[in-house]
Every structure is written in structure tokens, then in C-alpha cells.
Amino acid sequence: MTDEQREGHGHGQAQGHIHAHTCGRRASGAEPDWDALAAYLEREGELHAPAFTGAAGWLRELRGGAAVERVLDVGSGPGVVAGLLAETFPRAEVVAVDRSAALLERARTRSSGRVATQQADLPTEFGLLGAADLIWSSQAVHHLGDQQAALTALAGSLRPGGLLAVAERGLPLRFLPRDIGLGRPGLQARLDAAHEDAFSLMRAELPDTTAVVEDWPAMLAEAGLVPAGSRTFLAEWPAPLDRRAREHLHGHLVRRRDQLAGQLDAEDLATLDALLDPDAPAGVLARPDAFFLVAVTVHTARAGEAS
């Protein structure tokens, strides 16, 4: 698998996911085009905003009346969720944590300085995050070889009674009908299946990769926390989509085609090319039936109170 293929695996999960890859080192050390990637991640985060806003409100409910003085967004990318967390917890210091200095600069700009930033290369620098009352991490843990160790490290940064919220998996993005009038019906299901195979290969190639049953509440408990519940939040934009959403779907399909070209048959590749044609009425930039629907699942757990 190429670095470019690895680069895309965090996207297309309920994502946002959307920016998880920036927490770990790329195998070759090559840097992506951060300007292009940041724009893509920002659009994705904004389309996911209804789900993230719902999740942030739920986290506020879970905290009850407990003070929230410091919030970490680990694997923040350009800071879309960090900004929402700053709005939800206006008295807290909200810190966007990411490997990429370029994405952290976007996070500062997006928030007009309301969000602080901290550059960290995980998993080696988990110990430098500092203590927090709330830690949010979206689609980042699965890009680290030892997921259980990552959760345990995040749990170690919680203050007594603090809350860890991990957004992982959920349901894949849906944006076209089953039968789109091009190629064989069921294209998205086949793309999802190919992506799952590629995702498993990505996991297998990570440094220090460790197999674990991905029962997130059980993993949070293994990290020494008390599970506080899991909930799923929807982001839905019905057809017809505006231009910005269509452009994001176009970018999403470009990435899928690049990542999965070796796993798809000629007919599906031809269908993708037709969907990507910017001038075709049946292309994703023009067709009236394109929509955007994704489900973000958030797993939460609390640290024990100080004795």
C-alpha cells in the first residue's frame, strides 16, 4: 500500500474523520500537500458538524455541573471539532493536538485564536499532552498500532472524574442511490467492502500493530476507566446538495479511486470515472440525487475520582 493510500484511510469513516492519520508518522517520511488536505478536512468536518455538535452537547450533559477547565482534541487536524468544543465549553482552555504544524495553524486561524495548539507525534509523545478534564479523539486511535495502549495513555492524561470520548467507526458515508443508472447497482457497497480490506491491510502494516477485539467500551474499561455510554449521531444533508458538498463528494471519490484502483473491476472503475467527470450530467457534481448521510459513534468513559 502506498503512502497516498494510507493517507486516505482516515477519511470516509464517519470521519472525519477525519484527520486521524496526522497523529502518526508516515512510513516514508514524505509530507502530503497540507493546503489541499486541510481544505478537504475542513469541508468534511463542516459537513459532519451536525453530528459533532450533537456529540459535544451530550458530553456537556455527561459532565453535569463538573468544571471543565482544559479540553484536548487529540488528532485535531484543522480544528473543526476543537472549535465546536470551545463553543460548548466556553470557560475551558481547548487545545488542538496534532502532528502537523500546518493543520494546527489552520486550527488557530479558524478559531481566531480561541483554540490553543500543541504539536505532538503520537504515540511517542502521549506523555507530553498534560492533564485535562475532557479528551476528545475522532478516528485517530485506529491509526496507532496498539489501540489499547493508546487508550490507556489517553486515560492517563485525565484528571480525576475526567471524561474520555472516542469517536470510532460508526457507519460509512452514504451519498448515492443503490442504482445510479451507471454500471452495476450497489457501487457504494462494493467500495465499502474494498475499503474494509484496505483498512485491515493498513492496520497490519502499522508499527507495533496489536490485534484486539474492537469492543470500544471494553477497551476503555481495560484502560482503567468507567464506561459512561456510547451514542451515535447523524449528519444528514438531503438532496439536492449545494456546490460545496458536491465538491467534497467529488474529492472523496477521487481519493477512493486512487486508494482502491487495484481492488475494483474495470466496470466499477469506469463508473467512478463517469461520476468524476466534471461536465457529465450523471457526474456527482451535477446529478440531483446526490445526498450526504453519515453516522458518528462516540464511546465515553470516566476516570475515577481522587480518593
Disulfide bonds with the S-S distance in Angstrom:
none
